[in-house]
Amino acid sequence: MAPGIWQILIVVVLVALLFGAGRISGLMGEVAKGITSFRKGLKEGAEGEEDEAESSSISEDPPAAPAEASREDEKTRQ
């Protein structure tokens, strides 16, 4: 059974009385900031993936030689 309009109204009034209008509006402001930063992060992530794809196809650097790393390890052990 779906709640009626009066039941929803009573719940809203009780929540407003318990938490206060200032606290609820502050909480909603924080939720809005979180959503905005999440969307911004998604947009930057998508742009970053496109940049990585372009840069990897343009320049392919050879990986570092493992022999250099083993020489450094030998020096630190001695």
C-alpha positions as CSV (number, residue, x, y, z in Angstrom):
1,M,0.0,0.0,0.0
2,A,1.5,3.3,-1.1
3,P,1.7,6.2,1.5
4,G,-0.8,9.0,1.0
5,I,-0.1,12.7,0.8
6,W,-1.1,13.2,4.4
7,Q,1.3,10.5,5.7
8,I,4.2,12.0,3.7
9,L,3.4,15.5,5.0
10,I,3.3,14.3,8.6
11,V,6.7,12.6,8.1
12,V,8.2,15.7,6.6
13,V,6.9,17.9,9.4
14,L,8.3,15.5,12.1
15,V,11.7,15.4,10.4
16,A,11.8,19.2,10.2
17,L,10.9,19.5,13.9
18,L,13.5,16.9,15.0
19,F,16.4,18.1,13.0
20,G,15.5,21.8,12.4
21,A,15.4,23.6,9.1
22,G,19.0,24.9,9.3
23,R,20.5,21.5,9.8
24,I,18.5,20.0,6.9
25,S,19.4,22.8,4.5
26,G,23.1,22.4,5.5
27,L,22.9,18.7,4.9
28,M,21.3,19.2,1.5
29,G,24.0,21.8,0.6
30,E,26.7,19.2,1.4
31,V,25.0,16.6,-0.7
32,A,24.8,19.0,-3.6
33,K,28.5,19.8,-3.3
34,G,29.3,16.1,-3.3
35,I,27.3,15.4,-6.4
36,T,28.9,18.4,-8.2
37,S,32.4,17.2,-7.3
38,F,31.6,13.7,-8.4
39,R,30.4,14.9,-11.8
40,K,33.5,17.0,-12.1
41,G,35.7,14.0,-11.3
42,L,33.9,11.9,-13.9
43,K,34.4,14.6,-16.5
44,E,38.1,15.0,-15.7
45,G,38.5,11.2,-15.7
46,A,37.0,10.8,-19.1
47,E,39.3,13.6,-20.4
48,G,42.3,12.0,-18.8
49,E,41.6,8.7,-20.5
50,E,41.4,10.4,-23.9
51,D,44.7,12.2,-23.2
52,E,46.4,9.0,-22.2
53,A,45.2,7.2,-25.3
54,E,46.5,10.0,-27.5
55,S,49.9,10.3,-25.8
56,S,50.5,6.5,-25.8
57,S,49.8,6.3,-29.5
58,I,52.0,9.3,-30.3
59,S,55.1,8.5,-28.3
60,E,56.1,5.1,-27.2
61,D,59.0,5.2,-24.8
62,P,61.0,2.0,-24.3
63,P,60.7,0.6,-20.7
64,A,63.6,1.1,-18.3
65,A,66.3,-1.5,-18.5
66,P,66.2,-4.1,-15.7
67,A,70.0,-4.4,-15.7
68,E,70.3,-0.9,-14.3
69,A,68.0,-1.7,-11.4
70,S,70.0,-4.9,-10.6
71,R,73.3,-2.9,-10.6
72,E,71.8,-0.4,-8.1
73,D,70.7,-3.3,-5.9
74,E,74.2,-4.7,-5.9
75,K,75.6,-1.4,-4.9
76,T,73.2,-1.0,-2.0
77,R,73.9,-4.5,-0.7
78,Q,77.7,-3.9,-0.6
